[in-house]
Amino acid sequence: MRIARRPGPCQHLPHRPRGGLGRTVPRSPAQTKECLHCGRPFADRKRWASRGQWEAVHYCSVKCRAAARRARGPA
Ligand SMILES: [Zn+2]
């Protein structure tokens, strides 16, 4: 019998603090970009918009991001 015990919390994206720093974007025009990997247009997501990550997003999905990364070679 083995009990899987991990030292830290999950290695997921950091949780957003709730309340307090509530940056509300009243009117966020849905921006679109073309995925650099598959070329498909994709729209801004709340998650990105709220964190100001839209500028840094170049791929429609983590799958494409990973694939493009692999194609480019290990960083
Ligand atoms: Zn894509």
N, CA, C, O and the ligand as a Tripos MOL2 file, in Angstrom:
@<TRIPOS>MOLECULE
protein
  301   299    76     0     0
PROTEIN
NO_CHARGES

@<TRIPOS>ATOM
      1 N           0.8470   -1.2070    0.0000 N.3       1 MET1
      2 CA          0.0000    0.0000    0.0000 C.3       1 MET1
      3 C           0.8730    1.2440    0.0000 C.2       1 MET1
      4 O           1.8530    1.3650    0.7350 O.2       1 MET1
      5 N           0.4690    2.1420   -0.8490 N.am      2 ARG2
      6 CA          1.2850    3.3310   -0.9620 C.3       2 ARG2
      7 C           0.4020    4.5640   -0.9170 C.2       2 ARG2
      8 O          -0.5930    4.6600   -1.6360 O.2       2 ARG2
      9 N           0.7650    5.4710   -0.0950 N.am      3 ILE3
     10 CA         -0.0130    6.7110   -0.0370 C.3       3 ILE3
     11 C           0.7740    7.8110   -0.7330 C.2       3 ILE3
     12 O           1.8600    8.2070   -0.3120 O.2       3 ILE3
     13 N           0.1760    8.2810   -1.8160 N.am      4 ALA4
     14 CA          0.8650    9.3420   -2.5540 C.3       4 ALA4
     15 C           0.7220   10.6640   -1.8040 C.2       4 ALA4
     16 O          -0.3630   11.2250   -1.6480 O.2       4 ALA4
     17 N           1.8400   11.1060   -1.3700 N.am      5 ARG5
     18 CA          1.7840   12.3760   -0.6340 C.3       5 ARG5
     19 C           2.7190   13.3580   -1.2910 C.2       5 ARG5
     20 O           3.9270   13.1360   -1.3630 O.2       5 ARG5
     21 N           2.1560   14.4380   -1.7650 N.am      6 ARG6
     22 CA          3.0150   15.4130   -2.4340 C.3       6 ARG6
     23 C           3.3410   16.5510   -1.4900 C.2       6 ARG6
     24 O           2.5060   16.9950   -0.7020 O.2       6 ARG6
     25 N           4.5540   17.0000   -1.5880 N.am      7 PRO7
     26 CA          5.0300   18.0290   -0.6670 C.3       7 PRO7
     27 C           4.2580   19.3390   -0.7600 C.2       7 PRO7
     28 O           3.8730   19.9030    0.2640 O.2       7 PRO7
     29 N           4.0370   19.8070   -1.9200 N.am      8 GLY8
     30 CA          3.4050   21.1260   -2.0230 C.3       8 GLY8
     31 C           2.0150   21.0610   -2.5850 C.2       8 GLY8
     32 O           1.4890   19.9790   -2.8430 O.2       8 GLY8
     33 N           1.4290   22.1890   -2.7740 N.am      9 PRO9
     34 CA          0.1130   22.2530   -3.4160 C.3       9 PRO9
     35 C           0.2570   21.9100   -4.8860 C.2       9 PRO9
     36 O           1.3680   21.7490   -5.3890 O.2       9 PRO9
     37 N          -0.8420   21.8000   -5.5520 N.am     10 CYS10
     38 CA         -0.8010   21.4140   -6.9450 C.3      10 CYS10
     39 C           0.0160   22.3950   -7.7710 C.2      10 CYS10
     40 O           0.0530   23.5920   -7.4860 O.2      10 CYS10
     41 N           0.6650   21.8740   -8.7900 N.am     11 GLN11
     42 CA          1.5250   22.7160   -9.6270 C.3      11 GLN11
     43 C           0.6880   23.3650  -10.7260 C.2      11 GLN11
     44 O           1.0360   23.3280  -11.9060 O.2      11 GLN11
     45 N          -0.3640   23.9270  -10.3230 N.am     12 HIS12
     46 CA         -1.2440   24.5230  -11.3050 C.3      12 HIS12
     47 C          -0.9760   26.0070  -11.3880 C.2      12 HIS12
     48 O          -0.0870   26.5460  -10.7290 O.2      12 HIS12
     49 N          -1.7550   26.6350  -12.2010 N.am     13 LEU13
     50 CA         -1.6010   28.0790  -12.3040 C.3      13 LEU13
     51 C          -1.9410   28.7090  -10.9510 C.2      13 LEU13
     52 O          -2.8370   28.2470  -10.2440 O.2      13 LEU13
     53 N          -1.2280   29.7460  -10.6130 N.am     14 PRO14
     54 CA         -1.5150   30.4130   -9.3460 C.3      14 PRO14
     55 C          -2.9460   30.9040   -9.2880 C.2      14 PRO14
     56 O          -3.5120   31.3890  -10.2670 O.2      14 PRO14
     57 N          -3.4900   30.7640   -8.1310 N.am     15 HIS15
     58 CA         -4.8790   31.1690   -7.9960 C.3      15 HIS15
     59 C          -4.9840   32.6860   -7.9100 C.2      15 HIS15
     60 O          -4.1490   33.3850   -7.3350 O.2      15 HIS15
     61 N          -6.0290   33.1230   -8.4990 N.am     16 ARG16
     62 CA         -6.2440   34.5660   -8.4380 C.3      16 ARG16
     63 C          -6.8360   34.9320   -7.0930 C.2      16 ARG16
     64 O          -7.7400   34.2590   -6.5970 O.2      16 ARG16
     65 N          -6.3380   35.9680   -6.5230 N.am     17 PRO17
     66 CA         -6.9340   36.4050   -5.2610 C.3      17 PRO17
     67 C          -8.3500   36.8800   -5.4820 C.2      17 PRO17
     68 O          -8.6610   37.5640   -6.4580 O.2      17 PRO17
     69 N          -9.1860   36.5030   -4.5600 N.am     18 ARG18
     70 CA        -10.5870   36.8850   -4.7320 C.3      18 ARG18
     71 C         -10.8740   38.1330   -3.9200 C.2      18 ARG18
     72 O         -10.3640   38.3280   -2.8160 O.2      18 ARG18
     73 N         -11.6840   38.9390   -4.4960 N.am     19 GLY19
     74 CA        -12.0620   40.1630   -3.7910 C.3      19 GLY19
     75 C         -10.8920   41.1290   -3.7270 C.2      19 GLY19
     76 O          -9.7770   40.7920   -4.1250 O.2      19 GLY19
     77 N         -11.1400   42.2970   -3.2390 N.am     20 GLY20
     78 CA        -10.0540   43.2650   -3.1330 C.3      20 GLY20
     79 C          -9.6840   43.8130   -4.4900 C.2      20 GLY20
     80 O         -10.3460   44.7070   -5.0170 O.2      20 GLY20
     81 N          -8.6120   43.2640   -5.0560 N.am     21 LEU21
     82 CA         -8.1400   43.7730   -6.3320 C.3      21 LEU21
     83 C          -9.0260   43.3010   -7.4720 C.2      21 LEU21
     84 O          -8.6270   42.4670   -8.2850 O.2      21 LEU21
     85 N         -10.1930   43.8280   -7.5150 N.am     22 GLY22
     86 CA        -11.0990   43.4080   -8.5760 C.3      22 GLY22
     87 C         -11.0330   44.3620   -9.7480 C.2      22 GLY22
     88 O         -11.6710   45.4150   -9.7510 O.2      22 GLY22
     89 N         -10.2610   43.9840  -10.7310 N.am     23 ARG23
     90 CA        -10.1630   44.8360  -11.9010 C.3      23 ARG23
     91 C         -11.2870   44.4910  -12.8470 C.2      23 ARG23
     92 O         -11.2450   43.4670  -13.5290 O.2      23 ARG23
     93 N         -12.2570   45.3110  -12.8880 N.am     24 THR24
     94 CA        -13.3800   45.0050  -13.7640 C.3      24 THR24
     95 C         -13.2280   45.7470  -15.0860 C.2      24 THR24
     96 O         -13.0250   46.9610  -15.1240 O.2      24 THR24
     97 N         -13.3300   45.0060  -16.1320 N.am     25 VAL25
     98 CA        -13.2690   45.6250  -17.4540 C.3      25 VAL25
     99 C         -14.6900   45.7440  -17.9670 C.2      25 VAL25
    100 O         -15.3070   44.7450  -18.3370 O.2      25 VAL25
    101 N         -15.1980   46.9350  -17.9880 N.am     26 PRO26
    102 CA        -16.5850   47.1490  -18.3640 C.3      26 PRO26
    103 C         -16.8910   46.6700  -19.7660 C.2      26 PRO26
    104 O         -17.7820   45.8470  -19.9750 O.2      26 PRO26
    105 N         -16.1690   47.1730  -20.6950 N.am     27 ARG27
    106 CA        -16.4380   46.7740  -22.0790 C.3      27 ARG27
    107 C         -15.1560   46.2860  -22.7220 C.2      27 ARG27
    108 O         -14.3330   47.0860  -23.1660 O.2      27 ARG27
    109 N         -14.9890   45.0000  -22.7720 N.am     28 SER28
    110 CA        -13.7920   44.4720  -23.4080 C.3      28 SER28
    111 C         -14.1550   43.9150  -24.7700 C.2      28 SER28
    112 O         -14.7760   42.8580  -24.8790 O.2      28 SER28
    113 N         -13.7670   44.6270  -25.7910 N.am     29 PRO29
    114 CA        -14.0680   44.1380  -27.1350 C.3      29 PRO29
    115 C         -13.3780   42.8110  -27.3720 C.2      29 PRO29
    116 O         -12.1860   42.6590  -27.1040 O.2      29 PRO29
    117 N         -14.1260   41.8700  -27.8680 N.am     30 ALA30
    118 CA        -13.5500   40.5520  -28.0950 C.3      30 ALA30
    119 C         -12.5060   40.6230  -29.1950 C.2      30 ALA30
    120 O         -12.8220   40.7490  -30.3780 O.2      30 ALA30
    121 N         -11.2780   40.5400  -28.7800 N.am     31 GLN31
    122 CA        -10.2060   40.5870  -29.7630 C.3      31 GLN31
    123 C          -9.9510   39.1950  -30.3010 C.2      31 GLN31
    124 O         -10.2330   38.1950  -29.6410 O.2      31 GLN31
    125 N          -9.4270   39.1470  -31.4790 N.am     32 THR32
    126 CA         -9.0950   37.8430  -32.0460 C.3      32 THR32
    127 C          -7.6770   37.8650  -32.5870 C.2      32 THR32
    128 O          -7.1500   38.8990  -32.9980 O.2      32 THR32
    129 N          -7.1010   36.7150  -32.5680 N.am     33 LYS33
    130 CA         -5.7500   36.5350  -33.1020 C.3      33 LYS33
    131 C          -5.7380   35.2520  -33.8970 C.2      33 LYS33
    132 O          -6.6340   34.4160  -33.7810 O.2      33 LYS33
    133 N          -4.7070   35.1130  -34.7050 N.am     34 GLU34
    134 CA         -4.5540   33.8440  -35.4030 C.3      34 GLU34
    135 C          -3.4650   33.0570  -34.7130 C.2      34 GLU34
    136 O          -2.3820   33.5620  -34.4160 O.2      34 GLU34
    137 N          -3.7840   31.8210  -34.4720 N.am     35 CYS35
    138 CA         -2.8240   30.9560  -33.8070 C.3      35 CYS35
    139 C          -1.5710   30.8280  -34.6620 C.2      35 CYS35
    140 O          -1.6540   30.5570  -35.8600 O.2      35 CYS35
    141 N          -0.4220   31.0230  -34.0490 N.am     36 LEU36
    142 CA          0.8250   30.9490  -34.8110 C.3      36 LEU36
    143 C           1.1390   29.5350  -35.2610 C.2      36 LEU36
    144 O           1.9820   29.3120  -36.1300 O.2      36 LEU36
    145 N           0.4600   28.6060  -34.6660 N.am     37 HIS37
    146 CA          0.7660   27.2200  -35.0090 C.3      37 HIS37
    147 C          -0.2070   26.6570  -36.0360 C.2      37 HIS37
    148 O           0.2050   26.1640  -37.0850 O.2      37 HIS37
    149 N          -1.4900   26.7330  -35.7330 N.am     38 CYS38
    150 CA         -2.4680   26.1250  -36.6310 C.3      38 CYS38
    151 C          -3.1560   27.1620  -37.5150 C.2      38 CYS38
    152 O          -3.8640   26.8070  -38.4580 O.2      38 CYS38
    153 N          -2.9510   28.4250  -37.2150 N.am     39 GLY39
    154 CA         -3.4930   29.4670  -38.0760 C.3      39 GLY39
    155 C          -4.9580   29.7560  -37.8550 C.2      39 GLY39
    156 O          -5.5520   30.5570  -38.5760 O.2      39 GLY39
    157 N          -5.5370   29.1230  -36.8810 N.am     40 ARG40
    158 CA         -6.9550   29.3610  -36.6260 C.3      40 ARG40
    159 C          -7.1330   30.6060  -35.7900 C.2      40 ARG40
    160 O          -6.3600   30.8750  -34.8710 O.2      40 ARG40
    161 N          -8.1590   31.3560  -36.1200 N.am     41 PRO41
    162 CA         -8.4560   32.5230  -35.2900 C.3      41 PRO41
    163 C          -9.0370   32.0980  -33.9570 C.2      41 PRO41
    164 O          -9.8410   31.1690  -33.8760 O.2      41 PRO41
    165 N          -8.6260   32.7790  -32.9370 N.am     42 PHE42
    166 CA         -9.2020   32.5010  -31.6270 C.3      42 PHE42
    167 C          -9.3940   33.8130  -30.9010 C.2      42 PHE42
    168 O          -8.7030   34.8020  -31.1470 O.2      42 PHE42
    169 N         -10.3450   33.7880  -30.0090 N.am     43 ALA43
    170 CA        -10.7160   35.0270  -29.3430 C.3      43 ALA43
    171 C         -10.1030   35.1200  -27.9580 C.2      43 ALA43
    172 O          -9.6840   34.1370  -27.3480 O.2      43 ALA43
    173 N         -10.0790   36.3350  -27.5130 N.am     44 ASP44
    174 CA         -9.5810   36.5960  -26.1660 C.3      44 ASP44
    175 C         -10.4190   35.8260  -25.1590 C.2      44 ASP44
    176 O         -11.6060   35.5710  -25.3680 O.2      44 ASP44
    177 N          -9.7860   35.4730  -24.0910 N.am     45 ARG45
    178 CA        -10.5330   34.7590  -23.0470 C.3      45 ARG45
    179 C         -10.5120   35.5830  -21.7900 C.2      45 ARG45
    180 O          -9.5980   36.3650  -21.5280 O.2      45 ARG45
    181 N         -11.5470   35.3770  -21.0320 N.am     46 LYS46
    182 CA        -11.6650   36.1290  -19.7810 C.3      46 LYS46
    183 C         -10.4090   35.9720  -18.9370 C.2      46 LYS46
    184 O          -9.9080   36.9170  -18.3280 O.2      46 LYS46
    185 N          -9.9270   34.7480  -18.9280 N.am     47 ARG47
    186 CA         -8.7680   34.4450  -18.1040 C.3      47 ARG47
    187 C          -7.5850   35.3080  -18.5150 C.2      47 ARG47
    188 O          -6.8730   35.8570  -17.6730 O.2      47 ARG47
    189 N          -7.3870   35.4180  -19.8300 N.am     48 TRP48
    190 CA         -6.2660   36.1930  -20.3060 C.3      48 TRP48
    191 C          -6.5120   37.6760  -20.1230 C.2      48 TRP48
    192 O          -5.6330   38.4270  -19.7000 O.2      48 TRP48
    193 N          -7.7080   38.0710  -20.4460 N.am     49 ALA49
    194 CA         -8.0350   39.4910  -20.3780 C.3      49 ALA49
    195 C          -7.9020   40.0110  -18.9540 C.2      49 ALA49
    196 O          -7.3650   41.0920  -18.7120 O.2      49 ALA49
    197 N          -8.3960   39.2290  -18.0410 N.am     50 SER50
    198 CA         -8.4000   39.6780  -16.6600 C.3      50 SER50
    199 C          -6.9870   39.7510  -16.1030 C.2      50 SER50
    200 O          -6.7220   40.4950  -15.1590 O.2      50 SER50
    201 N          -6.0920   38.9830  -16.6840 N.am     51 ARG51
    202 CA         -4.7220   38.9890  -16.1810 C.3      51 ARG51
    203 C          -3.7880   39.7810  -17.0700 C.2      51 ARG51
    204 O          -2.5870   39.8740  -16.8140 O.2      51 ARG51
    205 N          -4.3610   40.3550  -18.1260 N.am     52 GLY52
    206 CA         -3.5250   41.1380  -19.0210 C.3      52 GLY52
    207 C          -2.5430   40.2800  -19.7840 C.2      52 GLY52
    208 O          -1.4430   40.7210  -20.1190 O.2      52 GLY52
    209 N          -2.9470   39.0460  -20.0580 N.am     53 GLN53
    210 CA         -2.0310   38.1390  -20.7370 C.3      53 GLN53
    211 C          -2.3060   38.0290  -22.2270 C.2      53 GLN53
    212 O          -1.6060   37.3230  -22.9520 O.2      53 GLN53
    213 N          -3.3130   38.7230  -22.6630 N.am     54 TRP54
    214 CA         -3.7040   38.6010  -24.0630 C.3      54 TRP54
    215 C          -2.5380   38.9090  -24.9850 C.2      54 TRP54
    216 O          -2.3580   38.2510  -26.0090 O.2      54 TRP54
    217 N          -1.7600   39.8930  -24.6280 N.am     55 GLU55
    218 CA         -0.6270   40.2810  -25.4760 C.3      55 GLU55
    219 C           0.3760   39.1530  -25.6150 C.2      55 GLU55
    220 O           1.0490   39.0160  -26.6370 O.2      55 GLU55
    221 N           0.4610   38.3560  -24.5790 N.am     56 ALA56
    222 CA          1.4790   37.3020  -24.5700 C.3      56 ALA56
    223 C           0.9650   35.9940  -25.1390 C.2      56 ALA56
    224 O           1.7100   35.0220  -25.2710 O.2      56 ALA56
    225 N          -0.3080   35.9800  -25.4730 N.am     57 VAL57
    226 CA         -0.8830   34.7340  -25.9840 C.3      57 VAL57
    227 C          -0.7440   34.6890  -27.4990 C.2      57 VAL57
    228 O          -1.1760   35.6050  -28.1990 O.2      57 VAL57
    229 N          -0.1490   33.6370  -27.9890 N.am     58 HIS58
    230 CA          0.0500   33.5310  -29.4310 C.3      58 HIS58
    231 C          -0.5780   32.2720  -30.0190 C.2      58 HIS58
    232 O          -0.6270   32.0930  -31.2360 O.2      58 HIS58
    233 N          -1.0470   31.4210  -29.1450 N.am     59 TYR59
    234 CA         -1.5860   30.1600  -29.6400 C.3      59 TYR59
    235 C          -2.9970   29.9410  -29.1030 C.2      59 TYR59
    236 O          -3.3590   30.4110  -28.0240 O.2      59 TYR59
    237 N          -3.7810   29.2080  -29.9000 N.am     60 CYS60
    238 CA         -5.1810   29.0190  -29.5410 C.3      60 CYS60
    239 C          -5.3230   28.0850  -28.3460 C.2      60 CYS60
    240 O          -6.3220   28.1270  -27.6290 O.2      60 CYS60
    241 N          -4.3350   27.2600  -28.1430 N.am     61 SER61
    242 CA         -4.4570   26.2970  -27.0490 C.3      61 SER61
    243 C          -3.0810   25.9010  -26.5510 C.2      61 SER61
    244 O          -2.0670   26.1460  -27.2050 O.2      61 SER61
    245 N          -3.0660   25.3020  -25.4110 N.am     62 VAL62
    246 CA         -1.7900   24.8620  -24.8610 C.3      62 VAL62
    247 C          -1.1890   23.7770  -25.7530 C.2      62 VAL62
    248 O           0.0280   23.6080  -25.8260 O.2      62 VAL62
    249 N          -2.0640   23.0610  -26.4160 N.am     63 LYS63
    250 CA         -1.5980   22.0160  -27.3280 C.3      63 LYS63
    251 C          -0.7540   22.6340  -28.4330 C.2      63 LYS63
    252 O           0.3450   22.1650  -28.7310 O.2      63 LYS63
    253 N          -1.2810   23.6870  -29.0320 N.am     64 CYS64
    254 CA         -0.5680   24.3470  -30.1130 C.3      64 CYS64
    255 C           0.7070   24.9850  -29.5800 C.2      64 CYS64
    256 O           1.7480   24.9650  -30.2380 O.2      64 CYS64
    257 N           0.6150   25.5360  -28.4090 N.am     65 ARG65
    258 CA          1.7900   26.1820  -27.8360 C.3      65 ARG65
    259 C           2.9030   25.1570  -27.6270 C.2      65 ARG65
    260 O           4.0720   25.4060  -27.9200 O.2      65 ARG65
    261 N           2.5050   24.0210  -27.1210 N.am     66 ALA66
    262 CA          3.4900   22.9670  -26.8720 C.3      66 ALA66
    263 C           4.0580   22.4480  -28.1870 C.2      66 ALA66
    264 O           5.2570   22.1970  -28.3080 O.2      66 ALA66
    265 N           3.1830   22.2950  -29.1580 N.am     67 ALA67
    266 CA          3.6230   21.7750  -30.4470 C.3      67 ALA67
    267 C           4.5820   22.7580  -31.1110 C.2      67 ALA67
    268 O           5.6100   22.3630  -31.6610 O.2      67 ALA67
    269 N           4.2440   24.0100  -31.0550 N.am     68 ALA68
    270 CA          5.0890   25.0330  -31.6660 C.3      68 ALA68
    271 C           6.4200   25.1060  -30.9430 C.2      68 ALA68
    272 O           7.4670   25.3120  -31.5580 O.2      68 ALA68
    273 N           6.3670   24.9390  -29.6640 N.am     69 ARG69
    274 CA          7.5960   24.9820  -28.8750 C.3      69 ARG69
    275 C           8.5140   23.8400  -29.2790 C.2      69 ARG69
    276 O           9.7240   23.9980  -29.4350 O.2      69 ARG69
    277 N           7.8820   22.6860  -29.4410 N.am     70 ARG70
    278 CA          8.6580   21.5080  -29.8060 C.3      70 ARG70
    279 C           9.2580   21.6820  -31.1900 C.2      70 ARG70
    280 O          10.4020   21.3070  -31.4470 O.2      70 ARG70
    281 N           8.4350   22.2750  -32.0960 N.am     71 ALA71
    282 CA          8.8980   22.4570  -33.4600 C.3      71 ALA71
    283 C          10.0740   23.4260  -33.4990 C.2      71 ALA71
    284 O          11.0000   23.2800  -34.2970 O.2      71 ALA71
    285 N          10.0140   24.3940  -32.6370 N.am     72 ARG72
    286 CA         11.0930   25.3870  -32.6190 C.3      72 ARG72
    287 C          12.3520   24.8320  -31.9760 C.2      72 ARG72
    288 O          13.4540   25.3440  -32.1710 O.2      72 ARG72
    289 N          12.1640   23.8070  -31.2330 N.am     73 GLY73
    290 CA         13.3030   23.2560  -30.5210 C.3      73 GLY73
    291 C          13.2430   23.6450  -29.0580 C.2      73 GLY73
    292 O          12.5980   24.6280  -28.6940 O.2      73 GLY73
    293 N          13.9010   22.8910  -28.2420 N.am     74 PRO74
    294 CA         13.8780   23.1600  -26.7990 C.3      74 PRO74
    295 C          14.4950   24.4970  -26.4710 C.2      74 PRO74
    296 O          15.5420   24.8740  -26.9970 O.2      74 PRO74
    297 N          13.8250   25.1930  -25.5980 N.am     75 ALA75
    298 CA         14.2840   26.5370  -25.2620 C.3      75 ALA75
    299 C          15.5320   26.4470  -24.3860 C.2      75 ALA75
    300 O          16.0830   27.4740  -23.9890 O.2      75 ALA75
    301 ZN         -3.6930   26.6010  -32.6750 Zn       76 ZN76
@<TRIPOS>BOND
     1     1     2 1
     2     2     3 1
     3     3     4 2
     4     3     5 am
     5     5     6 1
     6     6     7 1
     7     7     8 2
     8     7     9 am
     9     9    10 1
    10    10    11 1
    11    11    12 2
    12    11    13 am
    13    13    14 1
    14    14    15 1
    15    15    16 2
    16    15    17 am
    17    17    18 1
    18    18    19 1
    19    19    20 2
    20    19    21 am
    21    21    22 1
    22    22    23 1
    23    23    24 2
    24    23    25 am
    25    25    26 1
    26    26    27 1
    27    27    28 2
    28    27    29 am
    29    29    30 1
    30    30    31 1
    31    31    32 2
    32    31    33 am
    33    33    34 1
    34    34    35 1
    35    35    36 2
    36    35    37 am
    37    37    38 1
    38    38    39 1
    39    39    40 2
    40    39    41 am
    41    41    42 1
    42    42    43 1
    43    43    44 2
    44    43    45 am
    45    45    46 1
    46    46    47 1
    47    47    48 2
    48    47    49 am
    49    49    50 1
    50    50    51 1
    51    51    52 2
    52    51    53 am
    53    53    54 1
    54    54    55 1
    55    55    56 2
    56    55    57 am
    57    57    58 1
    58    58    59 1
    59    59    60 2
    60    59    61 am
    61    61    62 1
    62    62    63 1
    63    63    64 2
    64    63    65 am
    65    65    66 1
    66    66    67 1
    67    67    68 2
    68    67    69 am
    69    69    70 1
    70    70    71 1
    71    71    72 2
    72    71    73 am
    73    73    74 1
    74    74    75 1
    75    75    76 2
    76    75    77 am
    77    77    78 1
    78    78    79 1
    79    79    80 2
    80    79    81 am
    81    81    82 1
    82    82    83 1
    83    83    84 2
    84    83    85 am
    85    85    86 1
    86    86    87 1
    87    87    88 2
    88    87    89 am
    89    89    90 1
    90    90    91 1
    91    91    92 2
    92    91    93 am
    93    93    94 1
    94    94    95 1
    95    95    96 2
    96    95    97 am
    97    97    98 1
    98    98    99 1
    99    99   100 2
   100    99   101 am
   101   101   102 1
   102   102   103 1
   103   103   104 2
   104   103   105 am
   105   105   106 1
   106   106   107 1
   107   107   108 2
   108   107   109 am
   109   109   110 1
   110   110   111 1
   111   111   112 2
   112   111   113 am
   113   113   114 1
   114   114   115 1
   115   115   116 2
   116   115   117 am
   117   117   118 1
   118   118   119 1
   119   119   120 2
   120   119   121 am
   121   121   122 1
   122   122   123 1
   123   123   124 2
   124   123   125 am
   125   125   126 1
   126   126   127 1
   127   127   128 2
   128   127   129 am
   129   129   130 1
   130   130   131 1
   131   131   132 2
   132   131   133 am
   133   133   134 1
   134   134   135 1
   135   135   136 2
   136   135   137 am
   137   137   138 1
   138   138   139 1
   139   139   140 2
   140   139   141 am
   141   141   142 1
   142   142   143 1
   143   143   144 2
   144   143   145 am
   145   145   146 1
   146   146   147 1
   147   147   148 2
   148   147   149 am
   149   149   150 1
   150   150   151 1
   151   151   152 2
   152   151   153 am
   153   153   154 1
   154   154   155 1
   155   155   156 2
   156   155   157 am
   157   157   158 1
   158   158   159 1
   159   159   160 2
   160   159   161 am
   161   161   162 1
   162   162   163 1
   163   163   164 2
   164   163   165 am
   165   165   166 1
   166   166   167 1
   167   167   168 2
   168   167   169 am
   169   169   170 1
   170   170   171 1
   171   171   172 2
   172   171   173 am
   173   173   174 1
   174   174   175 1
   175   175   176 2
   176   175   177 am
   177   177   178 1
   178   178   179 1
   179   179   180 2
   180   179   181 am
   181   181   182 1
   182   182   183 1
   183   183   184 2
   184   183   185 am
   185   185   186 1
   186   186   187 1
   187   187   188 2
   188   187   189 am
   189   189   190 1
   190   190   191 1
   191   191   192 2
   192   191   193 am
   193   193   194 1
   194   194   195 1
   195   195   196 2
   196   195   197 am
   197   197   198 1
   198   198   199 1
   199   199   200 2
   200   199   201 am
   201   201   202 1
   202   202   203 1
   203   203   204 2
   204   203   205 am
   205   205   206 1
   206   206   207 1
   207   207   208 2
   208   207   209 am
   209   209   210 1
   210   210   211 1
   211   211   212 2
   212   211   213 am
   213   213   214 1
   214   214   215 1
   215   215   216 2
   216   215   217 am
   217   217   218 1
   218   218   219 1
   219   219   220 2
   220   219   221 am
   221   221   222 1
   222   222   223 1
   223   223   224 2
   224   223   225 am
   225   225   226 1
   226   226   227 1
   227   227   228 2
   228   227   229 am
   229   229   230 1
   230   230   231 1
   231   231   232 2
   232   231   233 am
   233   233   234 1
   234   234   235 1
   235   235   236 2
   236   235   237 am
   237   237   238 1
   238   238   239 1
   239   239   240 2
   240   239   241 am
   241   241   242 1
   242   242   243 1
   243   243   244 2
   244   243   245 am
   245   245   246 1
   246   246   247 1
   247   247   248 2
   248   247   249 am
   249   249   250 1
   250   250   251 1
   251   251   252 2
   252   251   253 am
   253   253   254 1
   254   254   255 1
   255   255   256 2
   256   255   257 am
   257   257   258 1
   258   258   259 1
   259   259   260 2
   260   259   261 am
   261   261   262 1
   262   262   263 1
   263   263   264 2
   264   263   265 am
   265   265   266 1
   266   266   267 1
   267   267   268 2
   268   267   269 am
   269   269   270 1
   270   270   271 1
   271   271   272 2
   272   271   273 am
   273   273   274 1
   274   274   275 1
   275   275   276 2
   276   275   277 am
   277   277   278 1
   278   278   279 1
   279   279   280 2
   280   279   281 am
   281   281   282 1
   282   282   283 1
   283   283   284 2
   284   283   285 am
   285   285   286 1
   286   286   287 1
   287   287   288 2
   288   287   289 am
   289   289   290 1
   290   290   291 1
   291   291   292 2
   292   291   293 am
   293   293   294 1
   294   294   295 1
   295   295   296 2
   296   295   297 am
   297   297   298 1
   298   298   299 1
   299   299   300 2
@<TRIPOS>SUBSTRUCTURE
     1 MET1         2 RESIDUE 1 A MET
     2 ARG2         6 RESIDUE 1 A ARG
     3 ILE3        10 RESIDUE 1 A ILE
     4 ALA4        14 RESIDUE 1 A ALA
     5 ARG5        18 RESIDUE 1 A ARG
     6 ARG6        22 RESIDUE 1 A ARG
     7 PRO7        26 RESIDUE 1 A PRO
     8 GLY8        30 RESIDUE 1 A GLY
     9 PRO9        34 RESIDUE 1 A PRO
    10 CYS10       38 RESIDUE 1 A CYS
    11 GLN11       42 RESIDUE 1 A GLN
    12 HIS12       46 RESIDUE 1 A HIS
    13 LEU13       50 RESIDUE 1 A LEU
    14 PRO14       54 RESIDUE 1 A PRO
    15 HIS15       58 RESIDUE 1 A HIS
    16 ARG16       62 RESIDUE 1 A ARG
    17 PRO17       66 RESIDUE 1 A PRO
    18 ARG18       70 RESIDUE 1 A ARG
    19 GLY19       74 RESIDUE 1 A GLY
    20 GLY20       78 RESIDUE 1 A GLY
    21 LEU21       82 RESIDUE 1 A LEU
    22 GLY22       86 RESIDUE 1 A GLY
    23 ARG23       90 RESIDUE 1 A ARG
    24 THR24       94 RESIDUE 1 A THR
    25 VAL25       98 RESIDUE 1 A VAL
    26 PRO26      102 RESIDUE 1 A PRO
    27 ARG27      106 RESIDUE 1 A ARG
    28 SER28      110 RESIDUE 1 A SER
    29 PRO29      114 RESIDUE 1 A PRO
    30 ALA30      118 RESIDUE 1 A ALA
    31 GLN31      122 RESIDUE 1 A GLN
    32 THR32      126 RESIDUE 1 A THR
    33 LYS33      130 RESIDUE 1 A LYS
    34 GLU34      134 RESIDUE 1 A GLU
    35 CYS35      138 RESIDUE 1 A CYS
    36 LEU36      142 RESIDUE 1 A LEU
    37 HIS37      146 RESIDUE 1 A HIS
    38 CYS38      150 RESIDUE 1 A CYS
    39 GLY39      154 RESIDUE 1 A GLY
    40 ARG40      158 RESIDUE 1 A ARG
    41 PRO41      162 RESIDUE 1 A PRO
    42 PHE42      166 RESIDUE 1 A PHE
    43 ALA43      170 RESIDUE 1 A ALA
    44 ASP44      174 RESIDUE 1 A ASP
    45 ARG45      178 RESIDUE 1 A ARG
    46 LYS46      182 RESIDUE 1 A LYS
    47 ARG47      186 RESIDUE 1 A ARG
    48 TRP48      190 RESIDUE 1 A TRP
    49 ALA49      194 RESIDUE 1 A ALA
    50 SER50      198 RESIDUE 1 A SER
    51 ARG51      202 RESIDUE 1 A ARG
    52 GLY52      206 RESIDUE 1 A GLY
    53 GLN53      210 RESIDUE 1 A GLN
    54 TRP54      214 RESIDUE 1 A TRP
    55 GLU55      218 RESIDUE 1 A GLU
    56 ALA56      222 RESIDUE 1 A ALA
    57 VAL57      226 RESIDUE 1 A VAL
    58 HIS58      230 RESIDUE 1 A HIS
    59 TYR59      234 RESIDUE 1 A TYR
    60 CYS60      238 RESIDUE 1 A CYS
    61 SER61      242 RESIDUE 1 A SER
    62 VAL62      246 RESIDUE 1 A VAL
    63 LYS63      250 RESIDUE 1 A LYS
    64 CYS64      254 RESIDUE 1 A CYS
    65 ARG65      258 RESIDUE 1 A ARG
    66 ALA66      262 RESIDUE 1 A ALA
    67 ALA67      266 RESIDUE 1 A ALA
    68 ALA68      270 RESIDUE 1 A ALA
    69 ARG69      274 RESIDUE 1 A ARG
    70 ARG70      278 RESIDUE 1 A ARG
    71 ALA71      282 RESIDUE 1 A ALA
    72 ARG72      286 RESIDUE 1 A ARG
    73 GLY73      290 RESIDUE 1 A GLY
    74 PRO74      294 RESIDUE 1 A PRO
    75 ALA75      298 RESIDUE 1 A ALA
    76 ZN76       301 GROUP 0 **** ****
